[in-house]
Amino acid sequence: MAVNETPMSDTLKHRFQQVHDRIHQAEQTCQRDGQVQLLAVSKTKPATLVRNAWQLGQRHFGESYLQEALGKIHELADVDGIHWHFIGPVQSNKTRDISSHFDWVHSVDRLKVAQRLNEQRPKCLPPLNVCLQVNISGEATKSGVSLTELPALVQAVATMPRLQLRGLMAIPAPETDPQKQRKPFRLLTQTLKDLNSALGLSMDTLSMGMTDDLEAAIQEGSTVVRIGTALFGARDYSTGNLS
Ligand SMILES: *Cc1c(COP(=O)(O)O)cnc(C)c1O
């Protein structure tokens, strides 16, 4: 075994195969072959599992809790070509660590956070890729910018030199009916198109779709699905490092 390899369970291999199959089948139903990227959401899961997923060819990983993520990023510093995406709520006092340890942030939802990430992105790194998180279902308690406030935020972020505005992200209200799941995704896709043409931008990323709705998201134009449970099993919230 090479130095950075660890024994791997057949379960992980099988789950990755299943998720790749689901993505591929969904792409085929709408003639979108090869257009959807898999972001493996490894929050609450140990670094060894991320290493195993890397051995299976996975390169992009999503984390939601900064302290937990920093531990794994440190542990996996020897792993080549691994890309870290921050997908959790961003608190202003966490922006410095986020801007220096991640390649992407999917969950920017207010100006102050964008300004801080822009100011704090280290000069030795390329601009930070960002998606703006949209409260697409208009839920009172959810994070995400409202559709009304989105255009102003897009315009502001598009001018920030140390941020590369890539697109939009959303987590719709839970819905089990696959037909009904499609509606908020359709709205997000249309919103991105409208903003691109109104503001002369070329945002290329729609971060939408999770374990229970990836098919609906892909059929409505997702370019990145964020998958945790289907790859790594149910999350373990007992590890006590989730901040
Ligand atoms: C946890 C999480 C996911 C993964 O959800 P699953 O249903 O387990 O696939 C995706 N996106 C975000 C923002 C998350 O916090």
The ligand as a Tripos MOL2 file, in Angstrom:
@<TRIPOS>MOLECULE
LIG
   15    15     1     0     0
SMALL
NO_CHARGES

@<TRIPOS>ATOM
      1 C1        -25.1480   18.6240    4.8520 C.3       1 LIG1
      2 C2        -25.3400   19.3880    3.6040 C.ar      1 LIG1
      3 C3        -25.5010   18.7310    2.3640 C.ar      1 LIG1
      4 C4        -25.5650   17.2250    2.1940 C.3       1 LIG1
      5 O1        -26.8550   16.7640    2.4610 O.3       1 LIG1
      6 P1        -27.2840   15.2300    2.2160 P.3       1 LIG1
      7 O2        -28.7700   15.2780    2.2430 O.co2     1 LIG1
      8 O3        -26.6950   14.4340    3.3150 O.co2     1 LIG1
      9 O4        -26.7640   14.8170    0.8890 O.co2     1 LIG1
     10 C5        -25.6200   19.5340    1.2400 C.ar      1 LIG1
     11 N1        -25.5810   20.8760    1.3120 N.ar      1 LIG1
     12 C6        -25.4260   21.5340    2.4730 C.ar      1 LIG1
     13 C7        -25.3890   23.0200    2.4880 C.3       1 LIG1
     14 C8        -25.3130   20.8090    3.6620 C.ar      1 LIG1
     15 O5        -25.1710   21.4730    4.8170 O.3       1 LIG1
@<TRIPOS>BOND
     1     1     2 1
     2     2     3 ar
     3     2    14 ar
     4     3     4 1
     5     3    10 ar
     6     4     5 1
     7     5     6 1
     8     6     7 2
     9     6     8 1
    10     6     9 1
    11    10    11 ar
    12    11    12 ar
    13    12    13 1
    14    12    14 ar
    15    14    15 1
@<TRIPOS>SUBSTRUCTURE
     1 LIG1         1 GROUP 0 **** ****
